[in-house]
Amino acid sequence: MPARKRIAVILASHGEAETSGFMENYRVSRHTLSRASEVMHIPIPLQHIISLSSSLKKKMHAGRRSGGGSPQNRLTRSQAALLQRHLDLHPASSGIEFDVRAAHSASEPYVERVLADTMGHDGQVIVPMAPVDNALSCGLLCGHIAGSCFAGSLHRVKVVGRLWSDEALHRAYLDHLFGDARWLPEREGRENSLLLLFHGTLVRDKEGNLPTFRTGCDETAAFARKLVAGIGSDCRNPWGRIAVAYLNHDVGGEWTKPAFEDVCRELAGNGGDHVSIFAAGYFSDGNETIRRAELLAAEAPGVRVESIPCMNDSPVFAGYLAGRVVGAAAQILGFSGDASSDAVTFA
């Protein structure tokens, strides 16, 4: 029997500080800003000031939630472990040994290091842990891969992209939403609202110009429309109203609308009795998502607010990822061997 081919599967998340420790948060912030500066100029002194300020705030406010850090890295590790189990049970594992690892762009273990450590595998499948591709995530990652792989080895690397447009992912979202009655309102009707949260993007800079880099704004809007339509037409849907909001940073110009804060004020006035919050634009909960229900509840004290977890370590999500990974691995192993290829390929 021939030896099984070995394929590295790298779940590449943004990465966040797991504790409220000042130095850990400072390192993550500096790494994030340094990467962002490759796409949009951020002066180094400003990077230091922002990192110092945000790290101090996290340290001072650590007592507001358990542990004071973000759950994102832990959840990414759980996603990797569950995906590993799914792949081990997949029929493809008879000929392929899958090696699933969690990695991050802004915290350890860094994606670049994990890519280097698995260069000797028969192939590498990279799965960005965000539904929408943009210059800051997939763009920087693909640029690194193209610039660092040994000559002739790029045919052994696949980046799983355009997840936002995949109908199979949309179905996985619906099954995740409707799969646990604990998350759903007790009864159907107009008094129930579902608020879908997406990552905000820059629309125009302070001078009114369009961004010079790929923000993923159009893709995010298309993804939102698909989910709203799918949820609204599903016979399991208990929500009478489905709203969309963007989590913006509100710096540097005009951002996507409607902003979360504006939607909160609207729901406080006519949101009904019950609001469910689901951060659909994120594959795992983190600093940007974990306090949103609390913020809405403070704005609308008469409304019952509940938070539905992100896809996180959902078995439905792991099953979806397993299918995409197996497809990418098959492309790698079935590739004709064009050693002259100098472009990162997508699955």
C-alpha positions as CSV (number, residue, x, y, z in Angstrom):
1,M,0.0,0.0,0.0
2,P,1.5,3.4,-1.0
3,A,2.2,5.8,1.8
4,R,-0.5,8.4,2.5
5,K,0.2,11.9,1.2
6,R,0.6,14.5,4.0
7,I,-1.5,17.7,3.7
8,A,-1.1,20.6,6.1
9,V,-4.4,22.5,6.8
10,I,-3.9,25.9,8.3
11,L,-6.8,27.8,9.8
12,A,-5.6,31.4,9.5
13,S,-7.4,33.7,11.9
14,H,-6.7,37.4,12.7
15,G,-5.6,36.5,16.3
16,E,-6.2,38.4,19.5
17,A,-4.7,38.6,23.0
18,E,-5.9,35.8,25.2
19,T,-5.4,37.8,28.5
20,S,-5.5,41.4,29.7
21,G,-1.8,41.5,30.0
22,F,-0.3,44.7,28.8
23,M,2.6,43.3,26.9
24,E,0.5,40.7,25.1
25,N,-2.1,43.2,24.0
26,Y,0.7,45.7,23.0
27,R,2.4,43.0,20.8
28,V,-0.9,42.0,19.1
29,S,-1.8,45.6,18.5
30,R,1.6,46.6,17.1
31,H,1.6,43.5,14.8
32,T,-1.9,44.3,13.6
33,L,-1.0,47.9,12.8
34,S,2.3,47.0,11.2
35,R,0.5,44.6,8.8
36,A,-2.2,47.2,8.1
37,S,0.5,49.7,7.3
38,E,1.5,47.5,4.4
39,V,-1.8,48.4,2.8
40,M,-2.5,51.9,4.1
41,H,0.1,54.1,5.6
42,I,0.1,54.4,9.4
43,P,3.1,56.3,10.8
44,I,5.2,54.2,13.2
45,P,4.8,56.8,16.1
46,L,1.1,56.6,15.7
47,Q,1.2,52.8,15.7
48,H,3.0,53.0,19.1
49,I,0.5,55.5,20.5
50,I,-2.5,53.4,19.4
51,S,-1.0,50.2,20.8
52,L,-0.1,51.8,24.1
53,S,-3.6,53.4,24.5
54,S,-5.6,50.3,23.6
55,S,-3.4,48.0,25.8
56,L,-3.8,50.3,28.8
57,K,-7.6,50.4,28.3
58,K,-7.8,46.6,28.1
59,K,-5.7,46.3,31.3
60,M,-7.9,48.8,33.1
61,H,-11.2,47.3,32.0
62,A,-10.1,43.7,32.5
63,G,-12.5,43.1,35.3
64,R,-15.6,43.6,33.1
65,R,-15.4,40.1,31.7
66,S,-13.9,36.8,32.8
67,G,-10.2,36.5,32.0
68,G,-10.1,40.0,30.4
69,G,-9.0,38.6,27.1
70,S,-10.5,37.5,23.8
71,P,-11.8,34.0,23.2
72,Q,-10.8,34.0,19.5
73,N,-7.6,32.1,19.6
74,R,-9.0,29.4,21.9
75,L,-12.0,29.1,19.6
76,T,-9.7,28.8,16.5
77,R,-7.9,25.9,18.3
78,S,-11.2,24.3,18.9
79,Q,-12.2,24.7,15.3
80,A,-8.9,23.1,14.2
81,A,-9.4,20.2,16.6
82,L,-13.0,19.5,15.4
83,L,-11.9,19.9,11.7
84,Q,-9.1,17.4,12.4
85,R,-11.7,14.8,13.7
86,H,-14.0,15.4,10.7
87,L,-11.1,14.9,8.2
88,D,-9.8,11.8,10.1
89,L,-13.2,10.2,9.5
90,H,-13.5,11.4,5.9
91,P,-13.1,8.7,3.2
92,A,-10.3,10.8,1.7
93,S,-8.2,10.1,4.8
94,S,-7.5,6.6,3.4
95,G,-5.0,8.2,1.1
96,I,-4.3,11.6,2.8
97,E,-3.0,12.4,6.3
98,F,-4.4,15.7,7.2
99,D,-2.4,17.8,9.7
100,V,-4.7,20.7,10.9
101,R,-3.2,23.6,12.7
102,A,-4.5,26.9,14.0
103,A,-2.4,30.0,13.2
104,H,-2.9,33.8,13.4
105,S,-1.8,36.9,11.6
106,A,-1.4,39.1,14.7
107,S,-0.6,36.7,17.5
108,E,1.4,33.5,18.0
109,P,1.6,31.1,16.4
110,Y,2.0,33.3,13.4
111,V,0.8,32.1,10.1
112,E,4.1,32.7,8.5
113,R,5.9,30.4,11.0
114,V,3.3,27.6,10.6
115,L,3.6,27.9,6.8
116,A,7.4,27.6,7.1
117,D,7.1,24.6,9.5
118,T,4.8,22.7,7.1
119,M,6.7,23.5,3.9
120,G,7.9,19.9,3.7
121,H,4.4,18.5,3.5
122,D,3.0,17.2,0.2
123,G,0.7,20.2,0.1
124,Q,-0.7,23.1,2.2
125,V,-4.3,24.2,2.3
126,I,-4.8,27.6,3.9
127,V,-8.3,28.6,5.1
128,P,-8.7,32.2,6.1
129,M,-11.0,32.4,9.1
130,A,-13.2,35.1,7.7
131,P,-16.0,34.8,5.1
132,V,-14.9,37.8,3.0
133,D,-11.5,38.3,1.4
134,N,-9.8,41.6,1.5
135,A,-6.4,43.2,1.1
136,L,-5.6,43.1,4.8
137,S,-6.4,39.4,5.3
138,C,-6.2,37.3,2.2
139,G,-4.2,39.9,0.2
140,L,-1.3,40.1,2.6
141,L,-1.4,36.3,3.2
142,C,-1.3,35.5,-0.5
143,G,1.5,38.1,-1.0
144,H,3.6,36.4,1.6
145,I,3.0,33.0,0.1
146,A,3.9,34.1,-3.4
147,G,7.1,35.8,-2.1
148,S,8.3,33.1,0.2
149,C,7.6,29.7,-1.4
150,F,10.5,27.9,-3.0
151,A,10.6,28.2,-6.8
152,G,8.2,25.7,-8.4
153,S,6.3,24.8,-5.1
154,L,3.3,27.1,-5.4
155,H,1.3,24.3,-7.1
156,R,1.3,22.6,-3.7
157,V,-0.4,25.5,-2.0
158,K,-4.1,26.3,-2.1
159,V,-5.9,29.2,-0.4
160,V,-9.6,28.5,0.1
161,G,-11.2,31.8,-0.9
162,R,-14.6,33.4,-1.8
163,L,-16.3,31.7,1.0
164,W,-18.9,34.4,1.2
165,S,-20.3,33.4,-2.2
166,D,-20.5,29.6,-1.5
167,E,-24.1,28.3,-1.3
168,A,-22.9,25.5,0.9
169,L,-21.7,28.0,3.5
170,H,-25.0,29.8,3.4
171,R,-26.8,26.4,4.1
172,A,-24.3,25.8,7.0
173,Y,-25.2,29.2,8.4
174,L,-28.9,28.4,8.3
175,D,-28.4,25.0,10.0
176,H,-26.2,26.7,12.6
177,L,-28.8,29.4,13.3
178,F,-31.8,27.0,13.5
179,G,-30.1,24.0,14.9
180,D,-30.3,24.9,18.6
181,A,-33.6,25.9,20.1
182,R,-31.8,27.6,23.0
183,W,-30.9,30.5,20.7
184,L,-34.4,31.0,19.2
185,P,-37.3,33.1,20.5
186,E,-40.0,31.1,22.2
187,R,-42.6,32.2,19.6
188,E,-42.8,33.6,16.1
189,G,-43.9,37.1,15.2
190,R,-43.1,40.7,14.5
191,E,-42.0,41.3,18.1
192,N,-38.9,39.3,17.4
193,S,-35.9,40.9,15.6
194,L,-32.7,39.3,14.3
195,L,-29.7,41.6,14.1
196,L,-26.9,40.4,11.8
197,L,-23.5,41.9,12.4
198,F,-20.8,42.3,9.7
199,H,-17.3,43.7,9.8
200,G,-17.3,47.4,8.8
201,T,-15.2,48.7,6.0
202,L,-13.9,52.0,4.9
203,V,-16.1,53.5,2.1
204,R,-14.3,56.8,1.5
205,D,-11.3,58.4,3.1
206,K,-11.2,61.8,4.8
207,E,-10.8,63.5,1.5
208,G,-13.8,61.7,0.0
209,N,-11.7,59.4,-2.1
210,L,-12.4,55.7,-2.6
211,P,-9.9,53.4,-0.8
212,T,-6.9,52.4,-2.8
213,F,-7.0,48.8,-1.5
214,R,-9.6,46.0,-1.7
215,T,-11.8,46.4,1.4
216,G,-14.3,43.6,0.7
217,C,-17.2,46.1,1.0
218,D,-19.2,44.9,-2.0
219,E,-18.6,41.2,-1.1
220,T,-19.8,41.8,2.5
221,A,-23.0,43.6,1.2
222,A,-23.7,40.7,-1.2
223,F,-23.1,38.1,1.6
224,A,-25.5,40.1,3.9
225,R,-28.2,40.1,1.2
226,K,-27.8,36.4,0.7
227,L,-28.1,35.6,4.4
228,V,-31.1,37.9,4.9
229,A,-32.9,36.3,2.0
230,G,-32.1,32.8,3.1
231,I,-33.1,33.3,6.7
232,G,-36.3,35.1,5.8
233,S,-37.5,32.4,3.4
234,D,-36.6,29.5,5.7
235,C,-39.6,27.7,7.2
236,R,-37.8,27.5,10.5
237,N,-37.5,31.3,10.8
238,P,-39.1,32.7,14.0
239,W,-38.0,36.3,13.4
240,G,-40.4,38.9,12.1
241,R,-37.7,41.3,11.3
242,I,-34.1,40.8,10.1
243,A,-31.7,43.8,10.3
244,V,-28.1,44.3,9.3
245,A,-25.5,46.4,11.1
246,Y,-21.8,47.1,10.6
247,L,-19.1,47.1,13.3
248,N,-17.1,50.2,12.2
249,H,-14.0,51.8,13.6
250,D,-15.1,55.3,12.6
251,V,-11.6,56.6,11.9
252,G,-10.1,57.8,8.7
253,G,-13.3,58.7,6.8
254,E,-16.7,57.3,5.9
255,W,-17.6,53.8,6.9
256,T,-20.3,51.3,6.0
257,K,-23.9,52.0,7.0
258,P,-26.0,51.3,9.0
259,A,-23.6,51.3,11.9
260,F,-24.3,49.1,14.9
261,E,-24.8,52.1,17.2
262,D,-27.5,53.6,14.8
263,V,-29.3,50.3,14.6
264,C,-29.2,49.9,18.4
265,R,-31.0,53.3,18.8
266,E,-33.6,52.3,16.2
267,L,-34.3,48.9,17.9
268,A,-34.6,50.6,21.2
269,G,-37.5,52.6,19.8
270,N,-39.3,49.9,17.8
271,G,-37.4,46.7,18.0
272,G,-40.2,44.8,19.7
273,D,-39.8,42.5,22.7
274,H,-36.9,40.3,21.7
275,V,-33.7,40.9,19.7
276,S,-31.3,38.1,18.8
277,I,-27.7,39.2,17.8
278,F,-25.7,37.1,15.4
279,A,-22.2,38.2,14.2
280,A,-22.6,36.6,10.8
281,G,-19.6,38.4,9.3
282,Y,-17.2,36.5,11.7
283,F,-16.3,32.8,11.9
284,S,-15.4,33.1,15.6
285,D,-16.3,35.4,18.5
286,G,-13.7,37.9,19.6
287,N,-13.2,41.4,20.9
288,E,-15.5,42.9,18.2
289,T,-18.4,40.7,18.9
290,I,-18.5,39.5,22.6
291,R,-20.1,42.6,24.2
292,R,-22.6,43.6,21.5
293,A,-25.6,42.1,23.3
294,E,-24.6,43.9,26.5
295,L,-24.3,47.2,24.6
296,L,-27.7,46.8,22.9
297,A,-29.4,45.9,26.2
298,A,-28.0,49.0,27.8
299,E,-29.5,51.1,24.9
300,A,-32.8,49.3,25.0
301,P,-33.5,48.2,28.6
302,G,-37.1,47.1,27.9
303,V,-36.0,44.6,25.2
304,R,-34.9,41.1,25.8
305,V,-31.5,40.7,24.1
306,E,-29.8,37.4,23.4
307,S,-26.6,36.6,21.6
308,I,-26.2,33.7,19.2
309,P,-22.6,32.4,19.1
310,C,-20.6,32.8,15.8
311,M,-20.0,29.6,13.8
312,N,-17.1,29.0,16.3
313,D,-16.6,25.2,16.8
314,S,-20.0,24.3,15.4
315,P,-20.0,20.7,14.0
316,V,-22.0,22.1,11.0
317,F,-19.2,24.5,10.2
318,A,-16.5,21.9,10.7
319,G,-18.3,19.6,8.2
320,Y,-18.5,22.4,5.7
321,L,-14.8,23.2,6.1
322,A,-13.9,19.5,5.7
323,G,-15.6,19.5,2.3
324,R,-13.7,22.5,1.1
325,V,-10.4,21.2,2.4
326,V,-10.8,17.8,0.8
327,G,-11.6,19.5,-2.5
328,A,-8.5,21.7,-2.2
329,A,-6.3,18.7,-1.3
330,A,-7.6,16.8,-4.3
331,Q,-6.7,19.7,-6.6
332,I,-3.1,19.8,-5.2
333,L,-2.6,16.1,-5.6
334,G,-4.1,16.0,-9.0
335,F,-2.2,19.0,-10.3
336,S,-0.3,18.4,-13.5
337,G,2.9,19.9,-12.0
338,D,3.4,23.2,-13.8
339,A,6.6,24.1,-12.0
340,S,6.7,27.5,-13.7
341,S,3.5,28.7,-12.1
342,D,4.1,31.9,-10.1
343,A,0.5,32.6,-8.9
344,V,-1.2,31.6,-5.7
345,T,-4.2,29.4,-6.6
346,F,-7.6,29.4,-4.9
347,A,-9.8,26.4,-4.2
